[in-house]
Each structure stands twice: as structure tokens, then as C-alpha cells.
Amino acid sequence: MDEEIKKSGWFFHHREYNYNCAQAIAHCWSKEANLIAEMERFGGGKAINGQCGALYAAKHLTSELNLDVKEVEKLFVEKAGSFKCREIRSQKTISCQQCVDVADEILEKLVSARDSNKPRI
């Protein structure tokens, strides 16, 4: 499988990459080595205000992707039940792997919607 088409969840704790949740999102949506390295400290509930690292990385990328940060958080909370890692894990409704998948799906959905609204030349 070509790396370009792999989803963020594939890179989460993968034996070759061993990325945390925030790094997995950053890798797939930015590929900037500095950003991926920066995101290392935001996985496992260590993001600002205890946010899920996958959500934190997705929100961090919203300006680069020209997306609404509030929409990203709203959609994530609808799926995960909270924006805080500790609360998500205590609810035991979705796993960390699933949080990465949810954040990835939200970015994919919003980027696709954004691109479909661009005028055709």
C-alpha cells in the first residue's frame, strides 16, 4: 500500500513509526518533520487543557487546511463524547485508535466539502 493513501490510524503506534495520536494526524495531513516532532509532546492527554492529542493536532492543522476549528471540535465531540483525553478514556466508548480515526475522518470530510465548494475553472 502506498504511504500517500494510508490513513492516520495506520501510523498510530505502528512498529516502524511509533507515532502517538497527535503525530499520526500531523504525519498524514502535513508531513512537516518539525510539526511531527512538535506533536510528540501532545499525545496521551498531554495536549493543552487535557485535549485528545488527535483532536489537538487536527485543530492545529485547521488554518493550514483552511477549515473551521470550531467545526472540527464539534464533530469530534459528537463522535467521542468529549474533547478531553481522560474523559474519553474513562467513558470507554471509543479507543485511542478510534480517536485518531475519527479526527482523520473529520479532516477528510471537511476538506472534501471545502474542495467541492470551490468554483470550477
Backbone as ProteinMPNN parsed JSONL, in Angstrom:
{"seq_chain_A": "MDEEIKKSGWFFHHREYNYNCAQAIAHCWSKEANLIAEMERFGGGKAINGQCGALYAAKHLTSELNLDVKEVEKLFVEKAGSFKCREIRSQKTISCQQCVDVADEILEKLVSARDSNKPRI", "coords_chain_A": {"N_chain_A": [[0.848, -1.184, 0.0], [0.605, 2.183, -0.861], [2.242, 4.822, 0.83], [1.155, 7.358, 0.691], [-1.604, 7.078, 0.57], [-2.39, 5.972, 2.926], [-4.213, 5.968, 5.97], [-4.365, 8.068, 8.912], [-4.609, 6.503, 11.235], [-3.177, 4.208, 10.663], [-0.541, 4.853, 11.126], [-0.433, 5.273, 13.817], [1.083, 4.173, 16.611], [2.435, 2.339, 15.041], [4.852, -0.135, 14.29], [7.123, 0.708, 12.85], [6.987, 3.523, 12.812], [5.906, 4.383, 15.265], [4.267, 6.48, 16.189], [2.505, 8.768, 18.292], [-0.938, 9.698, 18.982], [-1.311, 12.423, 18.156], [0.915, 12.861, 16.521], [0.448, 11.014, 14.472], [-1.761, 12.1, 13.122], [-0.628, 14.552, 12.308], [1.414, 13.614, 10.638], [0.051, 12.498, 8.44], [-1.458, 14.625, 7.472], [0.176, 16.813, 7.151], [2.979, 16.284, 6.967], [5.263, 17.685, 7.617], [8.335, 17.58, 9.066], [9.173, 18.989, 11.359], [6.748, 19.693, 12.567], [5.649, 17.181, 13.106], [7.517, 16.246, 14.96], [7.12, 18.171, 16.972], [4.527, 17.548, 17.753], [4.889, 15.279, 19.24], [4.941, 15.735, 21.993], [2.301, 16.135, 22.641], [0.625, 13.946, 22.716], [-1.365, 11.307, 24.242], [-3.074, 12.6, 26.123], [-1.726, 14.863, 26.897], [-1.997, 17.271, 25.659], [-2.919, 20.746, 25.426], [-5.137, 21.789, 27.963], [-5.858, 19.166, 28.491], [-6.724, 17.965, 26.185], [-7.627, 15.52, 23.712], [-5.009, 14.161, 21.897], [-5.142, 13.592, 19.141], [-7.289, 15.161, 18.309], [-6.26, 17.656, 19.051], [-4.065, 17.917, 17.277], [-5.465, 17.869, 14.836], [-6.979, 20.215, 15.093], [-4.888, 22.021, 15.214], [-4.011, 21.957, 12.621], [-5.996, 23.218, 11.183], [-5.856, 25.898, 10.218], [-3.889, 25.726, 8.236], [-5.179, 23.998, 6.518], [-7.373, 25.425, 5.855], [-9.822, 25.292, 7.346], [-12.62, 25.297, 9.649], [-11.96, 25.632, 12.963], [-13.685, 25.352, 15.152], [-15.728, 23.808, 14.109], [-14.388, 21.409, 13.605], [-13.781, 20.604, 16.25], [-16.415, 20.39, 17.302], [-17.563, 18.314, 15.725], [-15.843, 16.242, 16.423], [-16.333, 15.933, 19.206], [-18.987, 15.131, 19.09], [-18.699, 12.522, 18.143], [-16.807, 11.343, 19.91], [-17.59, 11.986, 22.475], [-16.392, 13.75, 24.203], [-13.868, 16.338, 24.426], [-11.685, 15.946, 25.855], [-8.97, 13.882, 26.66], [-8.729, 12.195, 28.965], [-11.415, 12.01, 29.839], [-12.622, 10.806, 27.624], [-11.31, 8.341, 27.607], [-12.115, 7.35, 30.102], [-14.822, 6.996, 29.735], [-14.892, 4.889, 28.016], [-16.0, 4.409, 25.492], [-14.922, 4.81, 22.977], [-11.761, 3.923, 21.586], [-8.276, 4.961, 21.834], [-7.094, 4.561, 19.345], [-9.387, 4.683, 17.761], [-10.049, 7.352, 18.187], [-8.047, 8.641, 16.753], [-8.754, 7.751, 14.21], [-11.292, 8.958, 13.998], [-10.665, 11.73, 14.109], [-9.142, 11.892, 11.782], [-11.072, 11.158, 9.842], [-12.844, 13.289, 10.119], [-11.29, 15.485, 9.263], [-10.865, 14.656, 6.645], [-13.501, 14.625, 5.635], [-14.257, 17.351, 5.926], [-12.319, 18.669, 4.374], [-12.896, 17.584, 1.895], [-15.517, 18.558, 1.545], [-14.963, 21.295, 1.541], [-13.386, 21.481, -0.784], [-15.217, 20.689, -2.734], [-16.813, 22.859, -2.857], [-15.38, 24.766, -4.143], [-15.064, 27.002, -6.853], [-15.362, 25.838, -10.211], [-13.008, 25.878, -12.819]], "CA_chain_A": [[0.0, 0.0, 0.0], [1.371, 3.418, -0.967], [2.156, 5.628, 2.051], [0.342, 8.545, 0.452], [-3.029, 6.817, 0.74], [-2.652, 5.395, 4.233], [-4.911, 6.83, 6.915], [-3.601, 8.406, 10.112], [-4.642, 5.387, 12.176], [-2.158, 3.223, 10.302], [0.73, 5.306, 11.679], [-0.551, 5.319, 15.274], [1.799, 3.078, 17.275], [2.984, 1.414, 14.064], [6.196, -0.538, 14.746], [8.158, 1.478, 12.164], [6.885, 4.945, 13.118], [5.589, 4.51, 16.685], [3.704, 7.794, 16.449], [1.35, 8.895, 19.166], [-2.141, 10.129, 18.271], [-1.104, 13.726, 17.532], [1.9, 12.701, 15.451], [-0.168, 10.277, 13.361], [-2.559, 13.076, 12.362], [0.303, 15.502, 11.687], [2.131, 12.939, 9.55], [-0.799, 12.305, 7.264], [-2.057, 15.851, 6.972], [1.159, 17.869, 6.936], [4.26, 15.662, 6.62], [6.369, 18.536, 8.028], [9.086, 16.89, 10.122], [9.165, 19.8, 12.582], [5.43, 19.584, 13.183], [5.527, 15.819, 13.646], [8.347, 16.218, 16.174], [6.447, 19.006, 17.962], [3.326, 16.857, 18.214], [5.251, 14.191, 20.143], [4.636, 16.084, 23.389], [0.877, 16.376, 22.838], [-0.137, 12.701, 22.717], [-1.682, 10.702, 25.538], [-3.733, 13.514, 27.055], [-0.813, 15.932, 27.307], [-2.279, 18.494, 24.912], [-3.461, 21.847, 26.216], [-6.438, 21.529, 28.605], [-6.136, 17.731, 28.518], [-7.368, 17.543, 24.939], [-7.169, 14.36, 22.96], [-3.93, 14.563, 21.009], [-5.591, 13.541, 17.741], [-8.085, 16.37, 18.119], [-5.355, 18.797, 19.139], [-3.33, 18.001, 16.014], [-6.423, 18.243, 13.791], [-7.271, 21.633, 15.275], [-3.661, 22.74, 14.878], [-3.886, 21.969, 11.16], [-7.147, 23.85, 10.527], [-5.505, 27.098, 9.444], [-3.176, 25.252, 7.051], [-6.139, 23.328, 5.642], [-8.466, 26.363, 5.64], [-11.025, 24.712, 7.941], [-13.125, 25.943, 10.86], [-11.506, 24.897, 14.14], [-14.849, 25.026, 15.997], [-16.442, 22.703, 13.448], [-13.594, 20.206, 13.851], [-14.0, 20.191, 17.64], [-17.82, 19.987, 17.457], [-17.746, 16.993, 15.12], [-15.096, 15.269, 17.22], [-17.059, 15.706, 20.464], [-20.181, 14.341, 18.757], [-18.3, 11.113, 17.99], [-16.008, 10.828, 21.027], [-18.253, 12.254, 23.742], [-15.658, 14.789, 24.913], [-12.628, 16.733, 23.758], [-10.602, 15.634, 26.79], [-8.476, 12.509, 26.594], [-9.073, 11.436, 30.174], [-12.859, 11.743, 29.844], [-12.892, 9.833, 26.554], [-10.821, 7.033, 28.056], [-12.907, 6.86, 31.233], [-16.128, 6.587, 29.208], [-14.644, 3.612, 27.341], [-16.879, 4.213, 24.333], [-14.035, 4.643, 21.832], [-10.352, 3.76, 21.957], [-7.342, 5.964, 21.3], [-7.013, 4.281, 17.903], [-10.601, 5.204, 17.143], [-9.962, 8.818, 18.218], [-7.214, 9.004, 15.596], [-9.588, 7.516, 13.028], [-12.35, 9.971, 13.978], [-10.054, 13.002, 13.722], [-8.771, 11.749, 10.371], [-12.306, 11.176, 9.05], [-13.39, 14.651, 10.159], [-10.484, 16.303, 8.358], [-11.148, 14.203, 5.282], [-14.847, 15.076, 5.289], [-14.29, 18.8, 5.802], [-11.501, 19.047, 3.215], [-13.671, 17.203, 0.713], [-16.619, 19.523, 1.422], [-14.343, 22.568, 1.15], [-12.938, 21.378, -2.174], [-16.369, 20.59, -3.626], [-17.427, 24.191, -2.934], [-14.527, 25.654, -4.935], [-15.568, 27.182, -8.231], [-14.67, 25.087, -11.261], [-12.477, 26.771, -13.86]], "C_chain_A": [[0.89, 1.244, 0.0], [1.156, 4.289, 0.266], [1.239, 6.829, 1.881], [-1.145, 8.295, 0.695], [-3.364, 6.161, 2.077], [-3.308, 6.43, 5.131], [-4.039, 7.041, 8.151], [-3.527, 7.243, 11.097], [-3.587, 4.33, 11.903], [-0.82, 3.572, 10.952], [0.741, 5.344, 13.207], [0.024, 4.036, 15.873], [2.293, 1.994, 16.312], [4.434, 1.108, 14.433], [7.321, 0.259, 14.086], [8.171, 2.947, 12.599], [6.713, 5.201, 14.614], [5.09, 5.909, 17.048], [2.594, 7.726, 17.48], [0.188, 9.447, 18.332], [-1.939, 11.447, 17.521], [-0.132, 13.631, 16.356], [1.3, 11.993, 14.239], [-0.997, 11.219, 12.484], [-1.634, 14.035, 11.62], [1.025, 14.868, 10.501], [1.284, 12.862, 8.289], [-1.304, 13.61, 6.656], [-1.064, 16.98, 6.734], [2.474, 17.327, 6.39], [5.468, 16.552, 6.938], [7.065, 17.886, 9.22], [9.07, 17.672, 11.432], [7.832, 19.695, 13.313], [5.239, 18.206, 13.807], [6.321, 15.703, 14.941], [7.689, 17.022, 17.291], [5.252, 18.274, 18.57], [3.631, 15.706, 19.176], [4.856, 14.495, 21.591], [3.158, 16.294, 23.664], [0.021, 15.112, 22.799], [-0.467, 12.258, 24.128], [-2.262, 11.646, 26.561], [-2.872, 14.668, 27.517], [-1.027, 17.232, 26.541], [-2.914, 19.522, 25.847], [-4.878, 21.524, 26.685], [-6.826, 20.056, 28.583], [-6.814, 17.203, 27.269], [-6.803, 16.228, 24.431], [-6.12, 14.852, 21.977], [-4.324, 14.553, 19.547], [-6.419, 14.778, 17.407], [-7.193, 17.602, 18.122], [-4.599, 18.988, 17.817], [-4.258, 18.429, 14.876], [-6.756, 19.731, 13.878], [-6.068, 22.49, 14.898], [-3.522, 22.913, 13.358], [-4.996, 22.747, 10.446], [-6.781, 25.092, 9.721], [-4.781, 26.71, 8.15], [-4.14, 24.658, 6.021], [-7.341, 24.209, 5.298], [-9.808, 25.774, 6.093], [-11.399, 25.476, 9.197], [-12.779, 25.086, 12.079], [-12.679, 24.49, 15.034], [-15.654, 23.87, 15.42], [-15.714, 21.383, 13.678], [-13.846, 19.703, 15.272], [-15.424, 19.696, 17.856], [-18.052, 18.576, 16.922], [-17.019, 15.911, 15.917], [-15.84, 14.931, 18.51], [-18.325, 14.894, 20.218], [-19.853, 12.854, 18.674], [-17.646, 10.539, 19.243], [-16.65, 11.066, 22.39], [-17.59, 13.347, 24.561], [-14.479, 15.213, 24.056], [-11.433, 16.381, 24.621], [-10.254, 14.147, 26.769], [-8.939, 11.678, 27.788], [-10.555, 11.08, 30.221], [-13.223, 10.696, 28.788], [-12.484, 8.44, 27.018], [-11.648, 6.485, 29.212], [-14.296, 6.398, 30.794], [-16.057, 5.23, 28.523], [-15.605, 3.337, 26.181], [-16.076, 4.105, 23.039], [-12.59, 4.61, 22.33], [-9.513, 4.922, 21.422], [-7.189, 5.787, 19.784], [-8.219, 4.866, 17.187], [-10.63, 6.736, 17.159], [-9.131, 9.329, 17.044], [-8.035, 8.845, 14.32], [-10.673, 8.578, 12.886], [-11.786, 11.317, 13.528], [-9.686, 12.997, 12.244], [-10.009, 11.852, 9.48], [-12.916, 12.572, 8.999], [-12.614, 15.549, 9.207], [-10.777, 15.942, 6.906], [-12.493, 14.73, 4.79], [-14.877, 16.585, 5.045], [-13.455, 19.296, 4.622], [-12.249, 18.722, 1.927], [-14.822, 18.184, 0.478], [-16.09, 20.882, 0.98], [-13.989, 22.554, -0.333], [-14.121, 21.294, -3.143], [-17.083, 21.934, -3.768], [-16.568, 25.183, -3.708], [-15.119, 25.798, -6.327], [-14.718, 26.421, -9.232], [-14.213, 26.058, -12.342], [-12.522, 26.069, -15.205]], "O_chain_A": [[1.831, 1.332, 0.789], [0.021, 4.477, 0.703], [0.611, 7.266, 2.845], [-1.875, 9.237, 1.003], [-4.524, 5.83, 2.323], [-2.996, 7.619, 5.059], [-3.097, 6.288, 8.399], [-2.49, 7.026, 11.724], [-3.153, 3.633, 12.819], [-0.048, 2.675, 11.292], [1.804, 5.437, 13.82], [-0.505, 2.947, 15.653], [2.541, 0.862, 16.725], [5.167, 2.007, 14.847], [8.368, 0.465, 14.701], [9.237, 3.546, 12.739], [7.307, 6.129, 15.161], [5.451, 6.453, 18.092], [1.839, 6.755, 17.538], [0.32, 9.638, 17.123], [-2.355, 11.57, 16.369], [-0.344, 14.256, 15.317], [1.615, 12.34, 13.101], [-0.942, 11.144, 11.257], [-1.835, 14.3, 10.435], [1.224, 15.518, 9.475], [1.77, 13.137, 7.192], [-1.55, 13.681, 5.452], [-1.433, 18.009, 6.167], [3.017, 17.879, 5.434], [6.59, 16.209, 6.565], [6.447, 17.668, 10.262], [8.964, 17.076, 12.504], [7.798, 19.617, 14.541], [4.721, 18.091, 14.918], [5.84, 15.121, 15.913], [7.701, 16.592, 18.445], [5.003, 18.376, 19.771], [2.729, 15.211, 19.852], [4.476, 13.587, 22.33], [2.782, 16.599, 24.796], [-1.205, 15.209, 22.844], [0.089, 12.775, 25.097], [-1.978, 11.515, 27.751], [-3.251, 15.386, 28.443], [-0.299, 18.2, 26.761], [-3.385, 19.182, 26.932], [-5.709, 21.048, 25.912], [-8.012, 19.734, 28.651], [-7.408, 16.125, 27.284], [-5.651, 15.88, 24.693], [-6.328, 15.857, 21.297], [-3.889, 15.416, 18.785], [-6.259, 15.368, 16.339], [-7.354, 18.491, 17.286], [-4.511, 20.104, 17.307], [-3.882, 19.257, 14.046], [-6.808, 20.423, 12.861], [-6.225, 23.568, 14.324], [-2.974, 23.91, 12.887], [-4.94, 22.916, 9.228], [-7.341, 25.315, 8.648], [-5.031, 27.295, 7.096], [-3.943, 24.798, 4.814], [-8.222, 23.797, 4.543], [-10.785, 25.756, 5.344], [-10.584, 26.219, 9.745], [-13.249, 23.956, 12.208], [-12.669, 23.403, 15.611], [-16.197, 23.052, 16.161], [-16.348, 20.356, 13.92], [-14.095, 18.515, 15.477], [-15.625, 18.684, 18.527], [-18.665, 17.745, 17.591], [-17.522, 14.797, 16.065], [-15.961, 13.758, 18.863], [-18.698, 14.06, 21.044], [-20.653, 12.019, 19.094], [-17.895, 9.388, 19.605], [-16.284, 10.407, 23.363], [-18.179, 13.826, 25.529], [-14.129, 14.542, 23.085], [-10.291, 16.501, 24.178], [-11.126, 13.282, 26.849], [-9.479, 10.584, 27.622], [-10.911, 9.966, 30.604], [-14.038, 9.808, 29.04], [-13.227, 7.475, 26.84], [-11.862, 5.276, 29.294], [-14.88, 5.508, 31.413], [-17.052, 4.508, 28.46], [-15.974, 2.192, 25.921], [-16.48, 3.404, 22.111], [-12.256, 5.195, 23.36], [-9.998, 5.753, 20.655], [-7.16, 6.768, 19.04], [-8.082, 5.475, 16.126], [-11.176, 7.351, 16.243], [-9.477, 10.332, 16.42], [-8.008, 9.714, 13.449], [-10.943, 9.047, 11.781], [-12.364, 11.973, 12.661], [-9.896, 13.986, 11.541], [-9.991, 12.559, 8.473], [-13.442, 12.991, 7.968], [-13.21, 16.294, 8.43], [-10.918, 16.817, 6.051], [-12.605, 15.22, 3.666], [-15.461, 17.042, 4.062], [-13.847, 20.246, 3.944], [-12.232, 19.507, 0.979], [-15.072, 18.592, -0.656], [-16.699, 21.546, 0.14], [-14.266, 23.515, -1.051], [-14.025, 21.785, -4.268], [-17.869, 22.125, -4.696], [-16.981, 26.325, -3.911], [-15.614, 24.831, -6.906], [-13.494, 26.37, -9.109], [-14.959, 26.957, -12.73], [-12.121, 26.645, -16.216]]}, "name": "protein", "num_of_chains": 1, "seq": "MDEEIKKSGWFFHHREYNYNCAQAIAHCWSKEANLIAEMERFGGGKAINGQCGALYAAKHLTSELNLDVKEVEKLFVEKAGSFKCREIRSQKTISCQQCVDVADEILEKLVSARDSNKPRI"}
